Amino acid sequence: MNVNVVSRKLIKPCKPTPSHLHTYKISLIDELNPSMHVIRILFYPSDQVVNGKHITSLQESLSEVLPLFYPLAGRYNKEKHYVDCNDEGAEFLIAEVDCQLHQLIGPEVKSEQLNHLLPLEIGAADEASDPISQATFLKAWSNVAIDGGLVIRPDFDSPLYFPPQNLAPFQFGMSRTRDTSILTKRFVFDKNAICMLRERLRKEWTNERPPSRVVVVSACLTQAILRADRKKHGKSRASIIEQEVNVRERTVPPISKYSCGNWASMNFLESTADESYGLECNFFEIVSKMRKVIIQGIKDCERILSDREFGRKVLIDCEFEVAKKSDSQDIKVIRISDWSKFEDYELDFGYGKPVWASLADVPIEDFMILMNTKGNDGIEAWVFMHESDMPYLEQDEDLRMLTTQGAG
């Protein structure tokens, strides 16, 4: 697949950023997160998109929304840990691809093909010339593009709660160039597969509300990863299963739904080698324990702002603890991030809704991102593992029975 960049330009905000907002000091939470672009690739039928009117509309709506998201048109100063909100602009590229849409959205498409559709490497996010990315921005841009009426007004107030301390970010092996030793595999759990997973719990599950799609899918995948790890090493290892919880609207008082930055707490289930084997073998047990961790994480959100020491522990110190333990050869660390509520399939920029929303290669080992399917009743899981581990996962009989597997 050849990608030919036709044009590249910077779209500036339609009005200048006020002088008192020119320097945006990032929060301690953002400071400690690795520098990387949060990616999303949205696919639309080309016959609706490729014309000058739509391109102009995209550029104009981008210019209109940037004053609200003023740091996104700035540049990050990694030495001083702040965004210079200089209105330099957000990068806007137009490119031609020598293939048809159906060749990029089918189950056989490889993640390395999708990588070619990215304007920058995922890890290329902290040089003075790099634009700043923000996920919440897409919904606001879509609203402006179609004159949707709902104006999203983001908050950039996280530094008020957790001021920066000029600390180095967590080290997850991120680099500005792609790590080819980390492979990507997509597993699609449709409605029937999720029903089958819930059916496994029916006899023992006594709660009125059944576990969510995300819980049963993440538990199923975690079991498969633990099985793969045991087969590779010839024995079970201790494990840490880390799950993110969105903090927004769950604190007291509530942080805004549109508060920008890394407002996520890291909640983890730590197990000995014997306990890991038990989780691997007992679906009810792993679902119950992972769900309990999430419920406690949501409950903990209430104290994050009223008790700043507790808030730092939940949002920062726990991740430090996991990062240190992840260096051990005796511990398997699995990280889970839920993106299923991002409403990707509702993003209409004036030419309909996307037929697919995808990721590409993410160079973080033993990491899974769960996304919604277009029908809103399934989960598409993107799993990133070392090349020496992935074959064991691909051969897992349970996953092969339950899922449609996309090419790596």
Phi and psi in degrees as a GROMACS rama.xvg file:
@    title "Ramachandran Plot"
@    xaxis  label "Phi"
@    yaxis  label "Psi"
@TYPE xy
-106.581  133.368  ASN-2
-116.262  119.271  VAL-3
-110.756  113.078  ASN-4
-74.0145  116.482  VAL-5
-82.7484  -42.2855  VAL-6
-151.408  154.964  SER-7
-144.617  123.773  ARG-8
-148.101  163.49  LYS-9
-102.019  126.373  LEU-10
-95.3171  119.419  ILE-11
-92.6423  154.483  LYS-12
-59.096  147.055  PRO-13
-69.4416  -16.564  CYS-14
-144.247  149.727  LYS-15
-69.1058  151.758  PRO-16
-72.5074  131.912  THR-17
-56.2064  147.691  PRO-18
-59.7267  -32.391  SER-19
-73.9731  -7.60387  HIS-20
-109.009  9.21972  LEU-21
-65.7953  -27.7621  HIS-22
-114.79  118.346  THR-23
-114.176  105.009  TYR-24
-78.2811  122.558  LYS-25
-72.7583  160.82  ILE-26
-77.6727  167.075  SER-27
-60.5298  -36.0133  LEU-28
-63.8423  -46.4681  ILE-29
-66.5452  -35.4463  ASP-30
-60.1761  -37.5688  GLU-31
-86.7951  -14.1189  LEU-32
-77.4672  144.615  ASN-33
-63.8092  148.566  PRO-34
-76.3835  111.573  SER-35
-159.226  151.218  MET-36
-79.2365  136.45  HIS-37
-87.0643  110.265  VAL-38
-99.3241  154.8  ILE-39
-155.949  133.181  ARG-40
-114.049  121.079  ILE-41
-108.036  132.231  LEU-42
-110.912  124.704  PHE-43
-124.03  149.79  TYR-44
-58.1904  130.407  PRO-45
-67.2145  -28.2285  SER-46
-67.9348  -17.0339  ASP-47
-93.8029  -15.3347  GLN-48
-106.36  -40.5716  VAL-49
-80.3604  84.5997  VAL-50
-157.767  155.444  ASN-51
-61.0328  -32.9664  GLY-52
-63.4599  -44.4489  LYS-53
-69.4929  -38.1574  HIS-54
-62.1927  -44.7574  ILE-55
-62.5644  -41.6643  THR-56
-61.8749  -41.7185  SER-57
-61.4836  -44.1281  LEU-58
-66.5894  -40.6516  GLN-59
-68.2923  -42.234  GLU-60
-68.2464  -34.0286  SER-61
-63.2689  -44.0201  LEU-62
-62.0341  -36.0232  SER-63
-71.8231  -33.8488  GLU-64
-85.7819  -21.6932  VAL-65
-61.8918  -33.4489  LEU-66
-58.4262  -31.3462  PRO-67
-72.6007  -34.8635  LEU-68
-107.511  51.8845  PHE-69
-54.9848  -33.6223  TYR-70
-64.7804  -22.9787  PRO-71
-70.6344  -19.9947  LEU-72
-95.8636  7.11301  ALA-73
-102.644  -166.307  GLY-74
-134.805  140.432  ARG-75
-86.4174  131.754  TYR-76
-99.7133  100.894  ASN-77
-72.7154  -21.5079  LYS-78
-72.3633  -38.1895  GLU-79
-103.496  -0.353054  LYS-80
57.1405  47.9821  HIS-81
-147.201  160.439  TYR-82
-97.2102  125.01  VAL-83
-84.1188  102.368  ASP-84
-82.0504  71.3704  CYS-85
-96.0119  6.23331  ASN-86
60.1898  27.2147  ASP-87
-64.1493  -29.3649  GLU-88
118.426  159.867  GLY-89
-97.109  138.101  ALA-90
-74.8636  133.484  GLU-91
-127.904  116.219  PHE-92
-114.866  146.439  LEU-93
-120.687  129.101  ILE-94
-138.6  155.126  ALA-95
-110.58  138.967  GLU-96
-120.429  132.724  VAL-97
-88.548  51.2178  ASP-98
-153.838  167.88  CYS-99
-88.723  157.57  GLN-100
-58.2615  -41.8179  LEU-101
-64.0136  -20.1826  HIS-102
-78.0364  -13.048  GLN-103
-107.396  -12.1086  LEU-104
-116.568  2.5  ILE-105
-81.2861  171.272  GLY-106
-65.2528  -18.6694  PRO-107
-88.2739  -6.13458  GLU-108
-65.1852  137.09  VAL-109
-96.6166  147.082  LYS-110
-61.1198  -29.8717  SER-111
-65.2099  -28.1795  GLU-112
-68.4708  -42.2313  GLN-113
-64.8482  -31.0208  LEU-114
-57.4427  -33.716  ASN-115
-67.6815  -16.9684  HIS-116
-86.0859  -6.10635  LEU-117
-85.2722  136.705  LEU-118
-73.1446  -22.714  PRO-119
-142.803  158.723  LEU-120
-64.7804  147.154  GLU-121
-58.8572  -38.8856  ILE-122
-81.4979  -4.02299  GLY-123
-87.1581  77.783  ALA-124
-138.335  13.6912  ALA-125
-136.471  17.5984  ASP-126
-92.8407  161.91  GLU-127
-62.2686  -24.2954  ALA-128
-90.4913  -2.83583  SER-129
-85.8873  130.765  ASP-130
-66.3658  159.702  PRO-131
-97.3368  136.534  ILE-132
-105.977  154.68  SER-133
-156.116  125.439  GLN-134
-68.6536  -40.615  ALA-135
-59.7087  -23.0656  THR-136
-59.9002  -33.944  PHE-137
-60.3592  -42.9198  LEU-138
-64.5057  -42.2284  LYS-139
-64.0163  -42.2947  ALA-140
-62.5109  -42.9478  TRP-141
-60.0183  -43.6855  SER-142
-61.2288  -42.2698  ASN-143
-67.781  -40.4046  VAL-144
-62.2006  -34.7045  ALA-145
-107.074  10.279  ILE-146
52.1442  50.8599  ASP-147
-72.9317  -6.94531  GLY-148
89.1393  -43.3603  GLY-149
-77.9548  114.154  LEU-150
-97.0464  116.702  VAL-151
-84.6023  121.797  ILE-152
-110.293  103.067  ARG-153
-72.972  156.081  PRO-154
-110.845  135.864  ASP-155
-118.803  55.2465  PHE-156
-108.838  5.13982  ASP-157
-60.1043  -31.6264  SER-158
-63.847  -21.9775  PRO-159
-67.8311  -32.4709  LEU-160
-86.4563  -39.8384  TYR-161
-134.163  84.5424  PHE-162
-61.1319  149.718  PRO-163
-66.5682  155.267  PRO-164
-128.778  14.0396  GLN-165
56.6917  46.0242  ASN-166
-98.2348  156.856  LEU-167
-75.6099  146.686  ALA-168
-71.8051  163.581  PRO-169
-59.2126  144.453  PHE-170
-100.565  110.385  GLN-171
-113.129  20.1276  PHE-172
76.1166  19.8896  GLY-173
-72.3171  143.021  MET-174
-143.491  167.481  SER-175
-74.9711  -15.6896  ARG-176
-108.601  155.521  THR-177
-71.7571  135.778  ARG-178
-90.576  103.785  ASP-179
-74.5014  -7.3067  THR-180
-81.4431  -12.1519  SER-181
-95.6006  119.142  ILE-182
-102.771  158.252  LEU-183
-117.559  138.481  THR-184
-139.09  135.046  LYS-185
-105.024  133.05  ARG-186
-123.341  120.959  PHE-187
-103.602  117.946  VAL-188
-100.299  108.306  PHE-189
-83.1933  -176.87  ASP-190
-58.1244  -41.8277  LYS-191
-65.4647  -39.8253  ASN-192
-64.2379  -40.1664  ALA-193
-67.422  -37.3433  ILE-194
-62.2832  -39.3443  CYS-195
-64.1957  -39.8767  MET-196
-65.9972  -41.1332  LEU-197
-67.772  -32.7181  ARG-198
-63.7588  -31.2373  GLU-199
-63.2049  -20.085  ARG-200
-100.208  -8.36422  LEU-201
-56.7176  -42.5945  ARG-202
-70.3363  -30.2283  LYS-203
-103.974  -18.6069  GLU-204
-77.1187  117.984  TRP-205
-107.81  -9.10912  THR-206
-69.4476  149.061  ASN-207
-66.151  -38.8972  GLU-208
-95.4127  125.302  ARG-209
-70.5239  156.816  PRO-210
-63.3001  149.574  PRO-211
-69.1336  166.314  SER-212
-57.0529  -43.2281  ARG-213
-63.5564  -41.189  VAL-214
-65.2592  -48.0422  VAL-215
-69.1854  -35.9861  VAL-216
-70.2199  -45.1162  VAL-217
-64.6519  -35.0461  SER-218
-67.4535  -42.7918  ALA-219
-61.4757  -45.5507  CYS-220
-66.7965  -38.8553  LEU-221
-63.3823  -42.1905  THR-222
-58.1389  -43.0294  GLN-223
-65.1681  -38.2139  ALA-224
-67.4081  -39.579  ILE-225
-64.9315  -39.5866  LEU-226
-64.1813  -42.511  ARG-227
-62.3587  -40.624  ALA-228
-65.5534  -39.198  ASP-229
-66.5602  -41.4243  ARG-230
-65.9293  -37.3188  LYS-231
-68.1239  -43.1882  LYS-232
-94.5567  -9.92328  HIS-233
79.5276  6.48078  GLY-234
-164.179  160.046  LYS-235
-76.9397  147.248  SER-236
-116.615  160.513  ARG-237
-58.7183  155.478  ALA-238
-141.826  154.975  SER-239
-129.293  121.65  ILE-240
-107.545  112.101  ILE-241
-104.976  127.078  GLU-242
-123.758  134.459  GLN-243
-84.5821  144.602  GLU-244
-125.523  127.079  VAL-245
-70.1495  121.973  ASN-246
-82.7234  -25.3511  VAL-247
-56.2268  137.732  ARG-248
68.0407  5.80698  GLU-249
-113.244  -4.4904  ARG-250
-87.2694  170.356  THR-251
-125.801  111.638  VAL-252
-68.1152  161.986  PRO-253
-71.869  133.137  PRO-254
-73.7929  140.947  ILE-255
-58.5559  145.589  SER-256
-57.7782  -28.3998  LYS-257
-105.425  21.5806  TYR-258
-70.7731  126.72  SER-259
-89.0258  155.493  CYS-260
113.547  -177.393  GLY-261
-90.4356  71.6708  ASN-262
-87.2281  73.0918  TRP-263
-140.008  135.023  ALA-264
-94.3773  149.286  SER-265
-104.206  114.324  MET-266
-116.525  132.736  ASN-267
-136.017  151.466  PHE-268
-109.571  115.583  LEU-269
-104.783  132.825  GLU-270
-135.811  146.894  SER-271
-72.7615  174.929  THR-272
-59.9942  -44.1812  ALA-273
-65.2263  -40.4976  ASP-274
-66.9393  -36.685  GLU-275
-61.8383  -40.5753  SER-276
-64.3596  -37.8612  TYR-277
-63.7049  -40.5767  GLY-278
-64.5467  -38.9287  LEU-279
-62.6558  -32.732  GLU-280
-96.1717  -18.1365  CYS-281
-122.678  103.998  ASN-282
-66.2164  -40.7205  PHE-283
-61.0448  -41.0073  PHE-284
-65.4462  -44.99  GLU-285
-69.6159  -37.8159  ILE-286
-63.9795  -45.1238  VAL-287
-61.2678  -45.8131  SER-288
-70.6491  -40.8999  LYS-289
-67.2081  -38.3795  MET-290
-66.2195  -39.2888  ARG-291
-62.3147  -39.4541  LYS-292
-62.1248  -42.8077  VAL-293
-65.5963  -44.2146  ILE-294
-59.8621  -43.1403  ILE-295
-65.8627  -37.9695  GLN-296
-62.3128  -39.9087  GLY-297
-66.4343  -41.0284  ILE-298
-63.7936  -39.3152  LYS-299
-63.3708  -24.9582  ASP-300
-57.8025  -30.5151  CYS-301
-60.483  -29.1918  GLU-302
-96.0525  -5.88995  ARG-303
-59.5981  -40.6396  ILE-304
-89.0343  -33.2489  LEU-305
-76.0916  -26.9838  SER-306
-125.917  90.1031  ASP-307
-62.2523  -33.4237  ARG-308
-64.6089  -42.4198  GLU-309
-66.3578  -39.7041  PHE-310
-61.0714  -40.8185  GLY-311
-65.0524  -39.0151  ARG-312
-61.3889  -45.8349  LYS-313
-70.2058  -42.7939  VAL-314
-87.7736  -23.6242  LEU-315
-128.001  -56.4856  ILE-316
-63.254  -36.5465  ASP-317
-61.2934  -37.7595  CYS-318
-69.4813  -36.4608  GLU-319
-58.7272  -44.1175  PHE-320
-62.1026  -44.4371  GLU-321
-66.9888  -39.8116  VAL-322
-60.7665  -39.0087  ALA-323
-66.8523  -44.132  LYS-324
-69.3695  -25.06  LYS-325
-68.646  -14.7348  SER-326
-75.43  -16.0638  ASP-327
-75.4933  138.58  SER-328
-76.1809  -6.79356  GLN-329
-99.5532  2.60494  ASP-330
-127.44  132.594  ILE-331
-98.878  117.978  LYS-332
-106.259  123.336  VAL-333
-118.103  124.78  ILE-334
-110.554  136.346  ARG-335
-126.878  130.371  ILE-336
-129.311  128.437  SER-337
-99.4448  113.101  ASP-338
-110.5  14.9498  TRP-339
-70.4987  -13.5515  SER-340
-104.563  16.9176  LYS-341
-79.9549  -6.43319  PHE-342
58.3573  38.2297  GLU-343
-58.9299  -36.3641  ASP-344
-80.0272  3.32457  TYR-345
-102.799  0.763645  GLU-346
-80.731  98.916  LEU-347
-109.332  118.939  ASP-348
-104.149  20.2866  PHE-349
110.471  -0.521084  GLY-350
-138.305  40.578  TYR-351
89.3405  179.84  GLY-352
-95.8017  155.666  LYS-353
-67.827  150.193  PRO-354
-87.62  -17.5889  VAL-355
-159.15  144.897  TRP-356
-121.953  125.527  ALA-357
-130.312  171.365  SER-358
-109.079  -161.726  LEU-359
-145.991  -158.939  ALA-360
-69.0952  130.676  ASP-361
-116.95  117.504  VAL-362
-80.7437  54.4824  PRO-363
-125.998  122.783  ILE-364
-76.1402  142.87  GLU-365
56.3342  51.5099  ASP-366
-129.745  136.32  PHE-367
-129.328  140.638  MET-368
-120.159  127.089  ILE-369
-104.158  122.485  LEU-370
-119.243  157.836  MET-371
-74.7667  152.964  ASN-372
-90.4127  163.972  THR-373
-59.1989  -32.6687  LYS-374
-79.6405  -1.37512  GLY-375
63.4393  17.12  ASN-376
-125.997  5.14072  ASP-377
-132.456  177.812  GLY-378
-129.697  130.953  ILE-379
-104.783  113.863  GLU-380
-101.762  126.998  ALA-381
-103.91  118.844  TRP-382
-115.923  131.758  VAL-383
-119.307  118.686  PHE-384
-140.648  161.267  MET-385
-65.5172  148.443  HIS-386
-59.4116  -24.3154  GLU-387
-81.405  -15.9939  SER-388
-97.5299  -33.8708  ASP-389
-57.752  -40.3573  MET-390
-58.1882  -34.7582  PRO-391
-65.8873  -38.0901  TYR-392
-69.9963  -42.1006  LEU-393
-61.6919  -28.035  GLU-394
-89.9239  0.243645  GLN-395
-63.4053  122.533  ASP-396
-65.2623  -37.1145  GLU-397
-65.3574  -44.388  ASP-398
-64.9281  -39.6669  LEU-399
-63.8416  -32.007  ARG-400
-75.4412  -37.2213  MET-401
-89.4385  -24.4493  LEU-402
-123.306  160.767  THR-403
-96.8289  121.924  THR-404
-100.383  124.515  GLN-405
-82.1678  160.433  GLY-406
-62.2984  151.78  ALA-407
